[in-house]
Amino acid sequence: MSEKTFSENARRRCREIMTRNVTTATREMSLRDVAILMRDGDMGAMPVVENGRLVGIVTDRDIVIRAVAENKNADTPIGEVMTAEIFSVKEDDFVFEAIRLMGDKQVRRVPIINEAGALVGIIAMADVALETEDEREIAETLEEISSGAGFWKKG
């Protein structure tokens, strides 16, 4: 990624590139219902909210590793298998913070919250990629996030 492109993206705020209409789950929803929503929405992860506040995230990996591998039934509440450790940024944070968090925590998406802790959007690697025009830059950015060898660590 060129210094100019990185500098331009680093100055942008998360609210400028986040996806706003996020499908969410509640802790009480069943594995089956969440899996259907994820399948139908072509999503690999879904934020879990309670009274509008972000309380967790469930990924397709959570469903496989924590539910199927532990022989949970399809009616098990998603709250039993969701990831409660949340890595998020605020909507007014710089995009750089979301990108850095993705690399540091090896996650492909970061929920965006407001000052009250309510979910207001999500930024995925694809959102970051769409902000760079050059295909080589897109490939490099995605590779750096996936590998954890983020461009902020380069000397």
Backbone torsions as a table, in degrees:
resi	resn	phi	psi	omega
1	MET	NA	131.0	-178.8
2	SER	-68.9	154.7	179.6
3	GLU	-60.5	-37.9	-179.4
4	LYS	-64.0	-48.5	-179.9
5	THR	-62.6	-44.4	179.4
6	PHE	-61.1	-45.2	-178.9
7	SER	-61.3	-42.3	179.2
8	GLU	-64.7	-45.3	-179.9
9	ASN	-67.9	-36.1	-178.2
10	ALA	-64.0	-28.7	-178.7
11	ARG	-84.0	-13.2	179.8
12	ARG	-75.7	152.0	178.1
13	ARG	-94.0	150.9	-178.7
14	CYS	-55.6	-38.0	-178.3
15	ARG	-60.9	-19.8	-178.1
16	GLU	-78.1	-26.3	-176.8
17	ILE	-120.6	-5.1	-176.4
18	MET	-70.1	155.2	170.6
19	THR	-84.4	125.5	-173.9
20	ARG	-90.4	-39.7	-176.9
21	ASN	-86.1	87.1	-175.1
22	VAL	-102.1	126.8	173.7
23	THR	-74.0	133.3	-177.4
24	THR	-125.5	164.4	175.7
25	ALA	-119.9	165.6	170.4
26	THR	-116.0	159.5	-178.2
27	ARG	-56.2	-31.0	-174.9
28	GLU	-79.3	-18.1	-178.2
29	MET	-63.0	147.1	-177.6
30	SER	-79.8	158.0	174.6
31	LEU	-53.6	-44.0	-178.5
32	ARG	-59.7	-50.0	-177.3
33	ASP	-62.1	-41.2	179.3
34	VAL	-68.8	-42.6	179.0
35	ALA	-60.8	-39.1	178.3
36	ILE	-64.9	-44.9	178.1
37	LEU	-60.8	-42.2	179.9
38	MET	-65.3	-43.3	178.4
39	ARG	-62.4	-50.5	-176.0
40	ASP	-67.0	-29.9	179.0
41	GLY	-93.9	1.9	-177.8
42	ASP	51.6	52.1	-177.6
43	MET	-117.7	144.6	175.9
44	GLY	-98.6	-7.2	-179.5
45	ALA	-154.4	153.5	178.7
46	MET	-143.4	127.0	176.2
47	PRO	-65.6	147.5	176.4
48	VAL	-111.2	126.4	-176.7
49	VAL	-122.9	154.9	175.4
50	GLU	-137.6	118.0	-175.8
51	ASN	53.3	38.8	177.9
52	GLY	83.9	-15.5	-178.5
53	ARG	-89.1	140.2	178.4
54	LEU	-71.1	123.1	-179.6
55	VAL	-120.3	-9.0	179.9
56	GLY	177.5	-176.4	175.6
57	ILE	-145.6	142.8	177.1
58	VAL	-119.8	132.7	179.6
59	THR	-114.8	164.9	175.6
60	ASP	-60.1	-32.3	177.2
61	ARG	-65.8	-40.8	176.1
62	ASP	-57.8	-43.6	-178.7
63	ILE	-63.1	-41.6	-179.1
64	VAL	-74.3	-51.6	-173.3
65	ILE	-74.9	-43.6	-175.2
66	ARG	-92.8	-18.2	-177.4
67	ALA	-109.7	-62.2	-177.0
68	VAL	-64.0	-47.8	-177.7
69	ALA	-64.8	-24.2	178.3
70	GLU	-100.7	13.9	174.2
71	ASN	59.6	36.6	175.3
72	LYS	-75.8	151.8	178.1
73	ASN	-90.3	167.2	-173.7
74	ALA	-66.0	-16.6	179.8
75	ASP	-90.7	-0.1	179.0
76	THR	-60.3	133.5	176.9
77	PRO	-63.6	138.7	-177.4
78	ILE	-61.4	-25.5	178.3
79	GLY	-58.7	-22.3	179.6
80	GLU	-79.1	-18.1	-176.6
81	VAL	-123.5	-5.9	-178.5
82	MET	-66.6	161.0	173.1
83	THR	-88.6	117.9	-177.4
84	ALA	-88.8	-19.4	177.7
85	GLU	-79.6	110.0	-172.8
86	ILE	-105.4	132.1	173.3
87	PHE	-109.9	109.2	-176.3
88	SER	-136.3	166.1	173.2
89	VAL	-130.8	165.2	179.7
90	LYS	-89.9	155.7	-175.0
91	GLU	-62.1	-25.4	179.5
92	ASP	-93.3	-0.7	176.0
93	ASP	-69.0	156.6	176.0
94	PHE	-70.6	147.7	177.5
95	VAL	-55.0	-34.4	178.8
96	PHE	-52.8	-37.5	-179.4
97	GLU	-64.2	-40.5	178.1
98	ALA	-65.8	-43.1	179.8
99	ILE	-64.2	-44.1	179.1
100	ARG	-61.7	-41.9	179.7
101	LEU	-64.3	-40.4	177.5
102	MET	-58.7	-45.7	-179.9
103	GLY	-68.2	-45.5	-177.9
104	ASP	-64.4	-40.4	-175.4
105	LYS	-99.3	-1.3	179.9
106	GLN	55.4	49.7	176.1
107	VAL	-118.2	153.6	-176.1
108	ARG	-99.2	-7.7	179.1
109	ARG	-149.3	149.8	-177.8
110	VAL	-131.5	121.2	175.1
111	PRO	-66.5	146.8	179.1
112	ILE	-113.1	127.0	-178.5
113	ILE	-118.3	161.9	173.7
114	ASN	-95.0	-175.0	-176.7
115	GLU	-61.7	-26.6	-179.4
116	ALA	-86.3	-1.8	179.8
117	GLY	87.7	6.7	179.1
118	ALA	-80.8	141.7	177.2
119	LEU	-68.9	127.5	178.4
120	VAL	-122.5	-9.4	179.7
121	GLY	176.3	-172.3	178.3
122	ILE	-150.2	144.8	173.7
123	ILE	-117.9	125.3	177.1
124	ALA	-108.6	164.8	177.0
125	MET	-54.3	-35.3	-179.7
126	ALA	-62.9	-35.6	177.8
127	ASP	-64.3	-40.2	177.8
128	VAL	-65.0	-43.5	-178.8
129	ALA	-61.7	-39.1	-178.8
130	LEU	-65.8	-19.5	-179.7
131	GLU	-82.7	-9.0	176.7
132	THR	-109.2	133.9	-174.0
133	GLU	-84.8	-32.4	-175.4
134	ASP	-82.1	127.4	-178.3
135	GLU	-60.1	-36.0	178.6
136	ARG	-64.0	-40.9	178.6
137	GLU	-64.2	-39.3	178.1
138	ILE	-60.8	-49.4	-179.1
139	ALA	-60.2	-44.2	-179.7
140	GLU	-63.9	-43.4	-179.2
141	THR	-61.7	-48.3	-179.9
142	LEU	-63.5	-40.3	178.7
143	GLU	-63.7	-41.8	-179.2
144	GLU	-65.5	-41.0	178.6
145	ILE	-65.9	-45.7	-178.6
146	SER	-64.4	-38.0	-176.0
147	SER	-85.2	-16.9	-176.5
148	GLY	83.2	-1.0	178.4
149	ALA	-92.3	58.3	-174.4
150	GLY	-60.3	154.8	-176.8
151	PHE	-65.9	-20.0	178.4
152	TRP	-73.7	-12.8	179.5
153	LYS	-95.4	-9.5	-177.3
154	LYS	-74.1	144.8	-177.3
155	GLY	-100.7	NA	NA
